[in-house]
């Protein structure tokens, strides 16, 4: 703010006409360049110029000769660059164009009106900040970025429809079946899944219709299967396919492990979904915010150059909070609330802190939280450890979580060695 050239606006809304041109070349409005009296719309123009430059990374009216910049502002219309970055759209461009209007009467009347227009763009109708998050601006900003990807709104719509139908007491199996049939990929994957050993023994043979699959698995099971399949089906990006494939493998491995370790059969599918979605924030970041996700990985596992001292270790939660402004878990929970996940599932998605309890966890939600943390930790070790060290690390984790989950780690068996290797 350059208060050295600020002008006091009189009660009538304008100040006395200055005797000279006052303003910063490159940001000066057309009427200021003509020497008109200061007014709030001049500041609106300057702010619109700055916002255009911040979005595009390009100067809008720069010239080594300041007088040429002043003359250009007075005689030419300044339009924002064509490329305003991935987070912009036509609605934002319209806000900027009005702020840059050559005629002062066509601009936003003052900074408050400009602010309100930008706030309306940031929070469209029906997308107000979540009160439970205290209007978390960081979460809203990241959600805005993800919504600009065409597949994210489609995925959110699919998830919301499935949620509404599986939670409603008025929906029938036929209605839910018809909804699933709208998505060919989801239909095929669902039928393949219910014909696996896990389900086919209960179905009495091959299952060939969605209605029979829904009747077999039930509303809750269909919701869990559909949510996981929709998430994986939508996330396909060839530019970083290998990284996404690894992350999907890790999430599915963790979910499958949780399902196997679950002691309560009716909680099998819920445990699978809760465990997989404990990594929802990481999955979303890898797909929609790949540069930030890569930066988080570098902070968690920093590379050390020749002669350099290793950076202190940092947890993924702390690293993601440092890079994104909020942790992966907070991002995942924020999206889960937007998608209308049940409260029980949202609670199960929260990783517990501290050491694992020394006795069996009785409460269902707490048990799933610990099961999810244990399964995700094991999956991380398997995928990120040297194969020679993975066995010992997994066994140590099994002993750490065994009592809390009611599981018994298998006794260690001697591993064969080559003759003469010691």
C-alpha positions as CSV (number, residue, x, y, z in Angstrom):
1,X,0.0,0.0,0.0
2,X,1.5,3.3,-1.1
3,X,0.0,5.8,1.4
4,X,2.4,8.4,0.2
5,X,0.1,9.0,-2.9
6,X,-3.2,8.2,-1.2
7,X,-6.0,10.8,-1.5
8,X,-8.7,11.5,1.0
9,X,-12.1,10.9,-0.4
10,X,-14.7,13.6,0.7
11,X,-18.1,12.8,2.1
12,X,-19.6,13.1,-1.3
13,X,-17.5,10.2,-2.6
14,X,-14.7,12.0,-4.4
15,X,-11.7,14.3,-3.6
16,X,-10.7,17.6,-4.9
17,X,-9.2,17.4,-8.4
18,X,-5.4,17.2,-8.1
19,X,-3.1,19.5,-10.0
20,X,-0.9,16.6,-11.2
21,X,-1.1,13.0,-12.2
22,X,-0.8,10.8,-9.1
23,X,-0.4,7.0,-9.4
24,X,2.0,4.1,-10.0
25,X,2.8,3.5,-13.7
26,X,1.5,0.1,-14.7
27,X,-1.3,0.2,-12.2
28,X,-2.8,3.6,-12.8
29,X,-6.4,3.8,-14.0
30,X,-7.4,5.7,-17.2
31,X,-9.1,8.5,-15.2
32,X,-6.1,8.8,-12.9
33,X,-3.9,9.0,-15.9
34,X,-6.0,12.0,-17.1
35,X,-5.6,13.7,-13.7
36,X,-9.1,13.1,-12.4
37,X,-9.9,13.4,-8.7
38,X,-9.1,10.2,-6.7
39,X,-12.1,7.8,-6.2
40,X,-12.5,4.2,-5.0
41,X,-12.9,2.8,-8.5
42,X,-9.3,3.8,-9.2
43,X,-8.2,1.4,-6.5
44,X,-10.5,-1.3,-8.0
45,X,-8.7,-0.9,-11.3
46,X,-5.3,-1.2,-9.7
47,X,-6.4,-4.3,-7.7
48,X,-7.7,-5.9,-10.8
49,X,-4.4,-5.3,-12.6
50,X,-2.5,-6.9,-9.7
51,X,-4.8,-9.9,-9.5
52,X,-4.5,-10.5,-13.2
53,X,-0.7,-10.4,-12.8
54,X,-0.7,-12.8,-9.8
55,X,-2.9,-15.3,-11.7
56,X,-1.0,-15.2,-15.0
57,X,2.5,-14.4,-13.9
58,X,2.7,-11.7,-16.5
59,X,2.9,-7.9,-16.3
60,X,-0.2,-6.3,-17.7
61,X,1.1,-2.8,-18.4
62,X,4.9,-2.7,-18.0
63,X,7.1,-0.3,-20.0
64,X,10.7,0.9,-19.2
65,X,9.3,4.4,-19.9
66,X,6.8,5.1,-17.2
67,X,5.1,7.8,-19.3
68,X,4.3,5.3,-22.1
69,X,2.7,3.0,-19.4
70,X,0.6,6.0,-18.3
71,X,-0.4,6.8,-21.8
72,X,-1.3,3.2,-22.6
73,X,-3.6,3.1,-19.5
74,X,-5.3,6.3,-20.7
75,X,-5.7,5.2,-24.4
76,X,-6.0,1.4,-24.5
77,X,-8.1,-1.3,-22.8
78,X,-6.1,-3.6,-20.6
79,X,-7.3,-7.2,-20.9
80,X,-6.2,-10.0,-18.7
81,X,-3.9,-12.6,-20.4
82,X,-5.5,-15.6,-22.1
83,X,-3.9,-18.0,-19.6
84,X,-4.8,-17.2,-16.1
85,X,-3.6,-20.5,-14.7
86,X,-5.4,-23.8,-14.0
87,X,-7.5,-22.4,-11.1
88,X,-9.4,-19.8,-13.2
89,X,-12.5,-20.0,-15.3
90,X,-14.8,-17.8,-17.4
91,X,-16.6,-16.5,-14.2
92,X,-13.3,-15.3,-12.7
93,X,-12.3,-13.7,-16.0
94,X,-15.7,-11.8,-16.1
95,X,-15.0,-10.4,-12.6
96,X,-11.5,-9.3,-13.7
97,X,-12.8,-7.7,-16.9
98,X,-15.3,-5.6,-15.0
99,X,-12.5,-4.5,-12.6
100,X,-10.4,-3.5,-15.6
101,X,-13.2,-1.6,-17.5
102,X,-11.9,1.6,-19.1
103,X,-15.1,3.4,-18.1
104,X,-15.1,3.9,-14.3
105,X,-18.9,3.6,-14.2
106,X,-18.7,0.0,-15.5
107,X,-16.3,-1.1,-12.8
108,X,-17.2,-2.5,-9.3
109,X,-18.2,0.6,-7.3
110,X,-15.6,0.0,-4.5
111,X,-13.4,-2.6,-2.9
112,X,-16.3,-4.2,-1.0
113,X,-18.2,-4.8,-4.2
114,X,-15.1,-6.3,-5.8
115,X,-14.5,-8.5,-2.8
116,X,-18.0,-9.7,-2.7
117,X,-17.8,-10.7,-6.4
118,X,-14.6,-12.7,-5.8
119,X,-16.2,-14.3,-2.7
120,X,-19.2,-15.3,-4.8
121,X,-16.9,-16.9,-7.4
122,X,-14.9,-18.8,-4.7
123,X,-18.1,-20.0,-3.0
124,X,-20.8,-20.6,-5.6
125,X,-24.4,-21.0,-4.6
126,X,-24.7,-24.3,-2.7
127,X,-21.0,-24.5,-1.9
128,X,-20.7,-22.2,1.1
129,X,-17.9,-22.9,3.5
130,X,-18.5,-25.7,6.0
131,X,-19.4,-24.2,9.3
132,X,-17.9,-27.2,11.1
133,X,-14.5,-26.2,9.7
134,X,-14.9,-22.6,10.8
135,X,-14.9,-21.6,7.2
136,X,-11.5,-23.2,6.6
137,X,-10.2,-21.1,3.7
138,X,-7.4,-23.5,2.9
139,X,-9.8,-26.4,2.5
140,X,-12.1,-24.3,0.3
141,X,-9.2,-23.2,-1.9
142,X,-8.0,-26.8,-2.4
143,X,-11.5,-28.0,-3.1
144,X,-11.9,-25.2,-5.6
145,X,-8.8,-26.3,-7.5
146,X,-10.1,-29.9,-7.6
147,X,-13.5,-28.9,-8.8
148,X,-11.9,-27.3,-11.9
149,X,-11.0,-30.8,-13.0
150,X,-14.0,-32.0,-15.0
151,X,-14.0,-35.5,-13.5
152,X,-14.1,-34.3,-9.8
153,X,-17.7,-32.9,-10.0
154,X,-18.8,-36.0,-11.8
155,X,-17.2,-38.2,-9.2
156,X,-18.8,-36.1,-6.4
157,X,-22.2,-36.4,-8.1
158,X,-21.9,-40.2,-8.3
159,X,-20.8,-40.5,-4.7
160,X,-23.6,-38.2,-3.5
161,X,-26.2,-40.2,-5.4
162,X,-25.0,-43.5,-4.1
163,X,-24.9,-42.1,-0.5
164,X,-28.5,-40.7,-0.7
165,X,-29.9,-44.0,-2.1
166,X,-28.1,-46.3,0.3
167,X,-29.1,-44.2,3.3
168,X,-32.7,-43.7,2.4
169,X,-35.4,-46.0,3.9
170,X,-37.6,-45.4,0.9
171,X,-35.4,-46.6,-1.9
172,X,-35.9,-50.1,-3.3
173,X,-33.4,-52.6,-4.6
174,X,-34.7,-51.9,-8.1
175,X,-34.1,-48.2,-7.8
176,X,-30.5,-48.8,-6.6
177,X,-29.9,-51.3,-9.3
178,X,-31.1,-48.9,-12.0
179,X,-28.8,-46.2,-10.7
180,X,-25.8,-48.6,-10.8
181,X,-26.7,-49.7,-14.4
182,X,-26.2,-46.1,-15.5
183,X,-22.5,-46.5,-15.0
184,X,-21.3,-49.4,-17.3
185,X,-17.8,-49.6,-15.8
186,X,-19.3,-49.7,-12.2
187,X,-21.7,-52.4,-13.3
188,X,-19.0,-54.6,-14.8
189,X,-16.7,-54.2,-11.8
190,X,-19.5,-54.9,-9.4
191,X,-20.5,-58.1,-11.1
192,X,-16.9,-59.3,-11.3
193,X,-16.5,-58.6,-7.6
194,X,-19.6,-60.4,-6.4
195,X,-18.5,-63.5,-8.4
196,X,-15.3,-63.8,-6.4
197,X,-14.9,-66.5,-3.9
198,X,-15.8,-64.1,-1.1
199,X,-19.4,-63.6,-2.3
200,X,-20.2,-66.4,-4.7
201,X,-20.5,-69.1,-2.1
202,X,-23.4,-67.2,-0.5
203,X,-25.0,-66.5,-3.9
204,X,-25.5,-70.2,-4.9
205,X,-23.7,-69.9,-8.2
206,X,-22.8,-67.3,-10.8
207,X,-24.4,-63.9,-10.3
208,X,-25.3,-62.2,-13.6
209,X,-27.7,-59.4,-12.7
210,X,-27.1,-56.2,-10.7
211,X,-30.4,-56.7,-8.8
212,X,-29.3,-60.0,-7.5
213,X,-25.9,-58.6,-6.6
214,X,-27.6,-55.8,-4.6
215,X,-29.8,-58.3,-2.9
216,X,-26.8,-60.5,-2.0
217,X,-24.5,-57.8,-0.8
218,X,-27.1,-55.4,0.7
219,X,-27.4,-51.6,0.6
220,X,-24.4,-51.1,3.0
221,X,-22.1,-53.4,1.1
222,X,-23.1,-51.9,-2.3
223,X,-22.4,-48.4,-0.9
224,X,-18.9,-49.5,0.2
225,X,-18.1,-51.3,-3.0
226,X,-19.5,-48.5,-5.2
227,X,-17.7,-45.8,-3.4
228,X,-14.3,-47.5,-3.7
229,X,-15.0,-48.4,-7.4
230,X,-16.1,-44.9,-8.3
231,X,-13.0,-43.4,-6.7
232,X,-10.6,-45.7,-8.5
233,X,-12.5,-45.6,-11.8
234,X,-12.5,-41.8,-12.0
235,X,-8.8,-41.4,-11.2
236,X,-7.0,-42.2,-14.4
237,X,-4.2,-39.9,-15.5
238,X,-1.5,-41.0,-18.0
239,X,0.9,-38.2,-17.0
240,X,1.5,-39.7,-13.6
241,X,-0.1,-43.1,-14.0
242,X,2.7,-45.0,-12.3
243,X,2.5,-43.0,-9.1
244,X,-1.3,-43.3,-9.0
245,X,-1.0,-47.0,-9.6
246,X,1.3,-47.4,-6.7
247,X,-1.0,-45.4,-4.5
248,X,-4.0,-47.4,-5.5
249,X,-2.1,-50.6,-4.9
250,X,-1.2,-49.4,-1.4
251,X,-4.8,-48.4,-0.6
252,X,-6.3,-51.6,-1.9
253,X,-3.6,-53.7,-0.1
254,X,-4.4,-51.9,3.2
255,X,-8.1,-52.3,2.7
256,X,-7.8,-56.0,1.9
257,X,-5.6,-56.6,4.9
258,X,-8.1,-54.9,7.2
259,X,-10.9,-57.0,5.8
260,X,-8.9,-60.2,6.5
261,X,-8.0,-59.1,10.1
262,X,-11.5,-57.9,11.0
263,X,-12.9,-60.1,13.8
264,X,-16.5,-59.2,13.2
265,X,-17.8,-60.5,9.9
266,X,-20.5,-57.9,9.5
267,X,-17.8,-55.2,9.7
268,X,-15.6,-56.7,6.9
269,X,-16.7,-54.3,4.1
270,X,-16.9,-51.3,6.4
271,X,-13.4,-52.0,7.6
272,X,-12.2,-52.3,4.0
273,X,-13.6,-48.9,3.1
274,X,-12.6,-47.1,6.3
275,X,-9.0,-48.3,5.9
276,X,-8.8,-47.4,2.3
277,X,-10.3,-43.9,2.9
278,X,-7.9,-43.2,5.7
279,X,-5.6,-42.4,2.8
280,X,-8.3,-40.5,0.8
281,X,-6.5,-37.2,1.3
282,X,-3.3,-38.6,0.0
283,X,-5.1,-40.2,-3.0
284,X,-6.8,-36.9,-3.9
285,X,-3.5,-35.0,-3.6
286,X,-1.7,-37.4,-5.8
287,X,-4.3,-37.1,-8.5
288,X,-5.4,-33.4,-8.3
289,X,-2.4,-31.8,-6.7
290,X,0.5,-33.8,-8.0
291,X,3.2,-31.1,-7.6
292,X,2.3,-30.6,-3.9
293,X,2.1,-34.4,-3.3
294,X,5.6,-34.7,-4.8
295,X,6.8,-31.9,-2.5
296,X,5.3,-33.7,0.5
297,X,7.2,-36.9,-0.4
298,X,10.4,-34.9,-0.6
299,X,9.9,-33.5,2.9
300,X,9.0,-36.9,4.3
301,X,12.0,-38.6,2.6
302,X,14.5,-35.8,1.8
303,X,17.3,-36.5,-0.6
304,X,20.8,-35.8,0.8
305,X,23.5,-34.5,-1.4
306,X,27.2,-35.1,-1.1
307,X,28.6,-33.8,2.2
308,X,25.1,-32.6,3.3
309,X,23.6,-33.4,6.7
310,X,20.3,-35.3,6.6
311,X,17.3,-33.2,7.2
312,X,15.3,-34.1,10.4
313,X,12.6,-36.7,9.8
314,X,9.0,-35.4,9.4
315,X,5.8,-37.3,9.5
316,X,3.5,-37.3,6.5
317,X,0.8,-35.5,8.5
318,X,3.2,-32.7,9.4
319,X,4.7,-32.5,5.9
320,X,1.3,-32.3,4.2
321,X,0.2,-29.6,6.6
322,X,3.4,-27.7,5.9
323,X,3.0,-27.9,2.1
324,X,-0.8,-27.7,1.7
325,X,-1.7,-25.7,4.7
326,X,-3.7,-28.7,6.2
327,X,-2.9,-32.4,6.6
328,X,-3.9,-35.1,4.2
329,X,-6.4,-36.4,6.8
330,X,-8.1,-33.0,7.1
331,X,-8.3,-32.8,3.3
332,X,-9.8,-36.3,3.1
333,X,-12.3,-35.6,5.9
334,X,-13.3,-32.3,4.3
335,X,-14.1,-34.0,1.0
336,X,-15.9,-36.8,2.9
337,X,-18.2,-34.2,4.5
338,X,-18.8,-32.6,1.1
339,X,-19.7,-36.0,-0.3
340,X,-22.1,-36.7,2.6
341,X,-20.2,-39.7,4.0
342,X,-22.0,-41.2,7.2
343,X,-20.6,-39.8,10.5
344,X,-19.5,-43.3,11.4
345,X,-17.4,-43.6,8.3
346,X,-15.9,-40.2,8.8
347,X,-14.9,-41.1,12.4
348,X,-13.4,-44.4,11.2
349,X,-11.3,-42.4,8.6
350,X,-9.4,-40.6,11.5
351,X,-6.2,-42.3,12.3
352,X,-5.7,-42.7,16.1
353,X,-2.6,-41.2,17.7
354,X,-0.2,-42.7,20.2
355,X,0.8,-46.3,21.0
356,X,-1.6,-49.1,20.2
357,X,-3.7,-50.1,23.2
358,X,-2.4,-53.1,25.2
359,X,-5.9,-54.8,25.2
360,X,-8.6,-55.6,22.7
361,X,-10.4,-52.5,21.5
362,X,-14.1,-53.1,22.1
363,X,-15.8,-50.1,20.6
364,X,-16.6,-50.8,16.9
365,X,-15.6,-47.4,15.5
366,X,-12.4,-47.3,17.6
367,X,-11.6,-50.8,16.5
368,X,-11.9,-49.9,12.8
369,X,-9.7,-46.8,13.3
370,X,-6.9,-48.9,14.8
371,X,-7.4,-51.6,12.2
372,X,-7.1,-49.0,9.5
373,X,-4.0,-47.5,11.0
374,X,-2.3,-50.9,11.4
375,X,-3.2,-52.0,7.9
376,X,-2.0,-48.8,6.3
377,X,1.2,-48.9,8.2
378,X,1.9,-52.5,7.1
379,X,1.1,-51.6,3.5
380,X,3.5,-48.7,3.6
381,X,6.2,-50.9,5.0
382,X,5.7,-53.6,2.4
383,X,5.8,-51.1,-0.5
384,X,8.5,-48.8,0.8
385,X,11.0,-51.1,2.5
386,X,13.9,-53.1,1.3
387,X,12.6,-56.6,0.7
388,X,15.3,-58.0,3.0
389,X,14.0,-55.8,5.8
390,X,10.3,-56.0,5.2
391,X,9.7,-59.3,6.9
392,X,11.2,-58.2,10.2
393,X,9.4,-54.8,10.1
394,X,6.0,-56.4,9.4
395,X,6.5,-58.9,12.2
396,X,7.4,-56.0,14.6
397,X,4.2,-54.2,13.6
398,X,2.1,-57.4,14.1
399,X,3.4,-57.6,17.6
400,X,2.7,-53.9,18.2
401,X,-1.0,-54.1,17.1
402,X,-1.8,-57.7,18.0
403,X,-3.5,-57.1,21.4
404,X,-5.5,-54.1,20.3
405,X,-6.9,-56.0,17.2
406,X,-7.3,-59.4,18.9
407,X,-4.9,-61.0,16.4
408,X,-2.0,-63.4,17.0
409,X,1.2,-62.9,15.0
410,X,2.5,-66.1,13.5
411,X,5.7,-67.5,15.2
412,X,8.8,-66.6,13.4
413,X,10.3,-69.3,11.2
414,X,14.0,-69.5,10.3
415,X,14.5,-68.1,6.8
416,X,16.6,-70.3,4.4
417,X,20.0,-69.1,3.5
418,X,22.4,-70.1,0.7
419,X,25.1,-72.5,1.7
420,X,28.2,-70.6,2.7
421,X,26.5,-67.3,3.0
422,X,26.5,-67.4,6.8
